[in-house]
Amino acid sequence: MLLKLRKSIQPKRLLMTILMAILGIIFLLPFIWMLITSLKPEQDVFNFPIEWIPVRWNAIENYSEVWFGNSFMLYYWNSLKVSVLTTVISVLVSCMAAFAFAKIPFKGSALLFMIVLLTYMIPPQAILVPQFLLFKWTHLFDTHTGLILLNSFSVLGTFMLRQFFMGVHNEFMESARMDGAGSLRIFTSIAVPLVRPAIATYGILRFIWTWNDYQNPLIFLRSPSLSTIQIGIRQFSDAQGEFYALMMAGAVSAIIPLLLVFIAGQKHVIEGISMGGVKG
């Protein structure tokens, strides 16, 4: 039994495991310091050596000041609204476009898909001025509606989901058509369930990208009441620049939705990666 255990433990694998564990801890140290700092009183933040376990706790006062001492809660709600609606619309649009390009033959589909891919080569900064003028002309400037529509179409999402829809066997669709199902029924009842992990993966990524977006809210929003969490964090850090405990409490609060979304959807992310690996 001991001999089998020794054979199963390969030195290279053990060394790699230890190395990855050390790197993981190193990568987590800034987050751990941020979390611990948010629980300390301000005068203990820069104590040396670092107090990884706070001697004095000030968590309730710090987080109460962040959430109820300013407009942080409003910024939080704005980001949740924009991120959730953008994710839902973007996933729906990308799914339909990807399914059409993958499974519905029509004249010029290859050329149209190539044009869609070419738009991905254009840097977002290069089209900010046209977008700004268009939003002003359509009265979508300084509105959450405009901000939501801005990210509701994703070339990357369409391309990624198209690759997965192409992996759906045509026999399933032909059998459904023989039973009288139309394209919409095939899309909702057959294609979407088969690529659900990929759709969930893109939805998680879209939510994270939208939540972390700083450039678009900065340019296309002017009213303080419409600001998202990223703009709110900047304003909060400007106002509380000398109070690191409060700044860290705000930063920890800002990443909570991202952690919850990833924890809830990590199973689907792993399934999506596995599907891509098997398909490849």
KALINPE-V956434 format. One record per pair of residues at least 6 apart in sequence whose ideal C-beta (glycine too) atoms are under 8 Angstrom apart, sorted by sequence separation. I is the first residue (numbers start at 1). J is the second residue. If there is no record, write none. Layout:
i: [I/I]
j: [J/J]
This chain:
i: [66/67/100/134/135/140/221/240/241/44/192/221/240/262/37/101/138/181/227/100/132/140/176/177/181/44/176/217/221/236/237/240/40/44/101/135/217/236/44/101/173/176/217/218/237/40/176/217/236/36/39/41/213/36/40/42/214/33/36/40/41/173/213/214/233/36/39/40/172/173/211/212/233/39/97/131/211/32/39/41/214/38/233/168/172/39/168/38/230/38/229/165/168/168/167/165/164/161/164/120/119/120/161/117/160/161/116/120/161/116/117/160/116/157/211/212/211/154/113/157/208/207/154/208/207/208/151/97/101/204/151/204/89/93/94/98/151/89/93/94/98/102/86/90/93/97/98/101/204/82/86/90/98/99/103/151/203/81/85/89/90/94/98/99/102/103/90/94/98/101/102/201/204/82/86/97/103/151/200/204/78/82/86/91/95/98/99/102/150/90/94/98/103/201/200/201/147/200/103/147/150/197/200/201/196/197/200/201/147/146/147/197/198/197/197/198/142/197/198/104/141/142/142/195/141/142/147/144/103/143/142/135/132/99/103/132/131/96/124/128/95/99/95/95/91/94/167/91/164/91/164/167/163/91/164/87/90/163/87/86/87/84/87/83/86/83/82/83/79/82/78/78/79/78/79/74/78/79/75/71/74/75/76/71/75/71/75/76/75/74/75/72/71/72/70/70/66/83/76/80/72/79/66/65/72/62/66/62/65/66/63/67/58/62/66/63/46/45/45/42/42/42/41/42/40/37/38/37/38/37/38/35/38/34/38/34/35/34]
j: [72/73/106/140/141/146/227/246/247/51/199/228/247/269/45/109/146/189/235/109/141/149/185/186/190/54/186/227/231/246/247/250/51/55/112/146/228/247/56/113/186/189/230/231/250/54/190/231/250/51/54/56/228/52/56/58/230/50/53/57/58/190/230/231/250/54/57/58/190/191/229/230/251/58/116/150/230/52/59/61/234/59/254/190/194/62/191/62/254/63/254/191/194/195/195/195/195/195/198/155/155/156/198/155/198/199/155/159/202/158/159/202/159/202/257/258/258/202/162/206/258/258/206/261/261/262/206/153/158/261/209/262/148/152/153/157/210/149/153/154/158/162/147/151/154/158/159/162/265/144/148/152/160/161/165/213/265/144/148/152/153/157/161/162/165/166/154/158/162/165/166/265/268/147/151/162/168/216/265/269/144/148/152/157/161/164/165/168/216/157/161/165/170/268/268/269/216/269/173/217/220/268/271/272/268/269/272/273/220/220/221/271/272/272/274/275/220/275/276/183/220/221/222/275/222/223/228/226/186/226/226/220/219/187/191/220/220/187/215/219/187/191/192/199/199/202/275/202/275/203/276/279/276/206/279/203/206/279/206/206/207/207/210/207/210/210/210/211/211/228/226/227/228/228/229/225/229/230/227/224/227/228/229/225/229/227/231/232/232/232/233/232/232/236/236/239/236/257/253/257/250/257/246/246/253/245/249/246/249/250/249/253/245/249/253/253/244/244/245/243/244/245/245/246/245/244/245/245/248/248/249/248/251/248/252/251/252/252]
